[in-house]
Amino acid sequence: MRAAHYTLALIAALLAGCAANPFDTPAAARWRTPVELAETPFFPQERYQCGPAALATVLVRSGVAVTAEALTPEVYVPARQGSLQPELLAASREHGRLPYVIAPELPALLAEVAAGRPVLVLQNLSVRFAPVWHYAVVIGFTPAESEIVLRSGTERRRVTDAGVFLRTWQRSGHWGVVLLRPGELPATADPQRFLAAAAAAESSGQLPLAEAAYRAASARWPDEALAALGLGNVAYARGDARAAEQWYRRAVALDGGSLSALNNLASVLAERGDCAEASQLIDRALSLAGPDAPLAAALAATRTEVAACRRP
Amino acid sequence: MRHSCSIRMIAVFMMANMAGLGFVPSAQGAVVGTETALASQQRAERIERLNSVLARDDVRAELERLGVAPADAQARVAALSDSELLALDQRMDELPAGSGALEVLGIVLLVLLVLELVGVTDIFKRL
């Protein structure tokens, strides 16, 4: 069993060693000309601090005046001698930029770089069972030479073989982030990924950032009920129940089976004393939801709220 | 060779993190946040996708051959945690689609692995 394991590993290594240029795959083939975002700033790294420097690189590039030193207390976790991905994302939001986690694949990374956005990537420079994690920023690529250009550690311009880069990137689950200005969409915008980024901003209380993103999503994907729900939630968090109601109505109109939209509309109507419609909506949601539905607790809470509803 | 700024740390994957979000009742009322709405929607979609794979005739036949009732497998999928569900879904995506017997074998192996983890079968102990 063990011998077979090693044999397989050896074969895999050999195959990888003579693998074709990753740029020759159909999905990556549209990128033929070299790209390099040469004006991307560079923050040479101190030991253990690649997180703050990589984040400073992409923040400055997106127009935020900041340094790696200033970011260190925000994202550096001494106990781990490094930075965690959630902290990098949270710090980006603190500085008014929406972090968008790109699809875990080379074509998405190339598309963002070609659109002028350097991509902050997490690499594992070692092997899976003894990881050596490292944050770097992809700033360019040369398809003909099968090369990726990075701001990495103490190297202003590190040129890596694309195959080698892909293996180090693959070990982090192809984790890569671009920073968006408020209301901007990424080159490779996927509705679910983009709405997840906006929703994270909403949860962390960055309402203007979340609202701008929901508006952009709503313009780009007019049928996306979650964008309307998000706009309703932002309005609700600001105390504007009227606007919230309108957005929740839009969300229900777009997706009549959305338990969240039915629930939230029922809740704002009950608060206002519109008891009959609230009751009808929450009953509809409860009849659609199974007993194991992830939102069962929220629906039950709204049912209680509606039961206590009195006309003003 | 250690990189000058190499660090050792535990990778935390955002999706798994996000999927773990529960419902937190707020003082204001019972409004569901968009992050929770998205997580619950994604969970429902993943379960549907896995169940459609489990409903395939070739997959059912292979599961039955190994003594696992497909209905049990479906019930277990619904009982998986969000991060287990995400992991299973991602592994399925990595299988060579449309490669016939190899694909079926891969799917069945993954499903059995998950069922084994939640203690439904002891196939791997018998092998």
Interface residues (C-beta under 8 A of the other chain):
Chain A: Q45 E46 R47 Y48 Q49 C50 G51 A53 V77 R80 Q81 G82 S83 L84 Q85 P86 L89 V101 L122 N124 L125 P131 V132 W133 H134 S152 G153 T154 S172 G173 W175 Q192 L195 A196 A198 A199 A200 E202 S203 A210 L226 L229 G230 N233 Y236 S258 L259 S260 A261 N263 N264 S267 V268 A270 E271 D292 A293 P294 L295 A297 A298 A301 T302 T304 E305
Chain B: R2 H3 S4 C5 S6 I7 R8 M9 I10 A11 V12 F13 M14 N17 M18 G22 F23 P25 Q28 G29 A30 V31 V32 G33 T34 E35 T36 A37 L38 A39 S40 Q41 Q42 R43 A44 A78
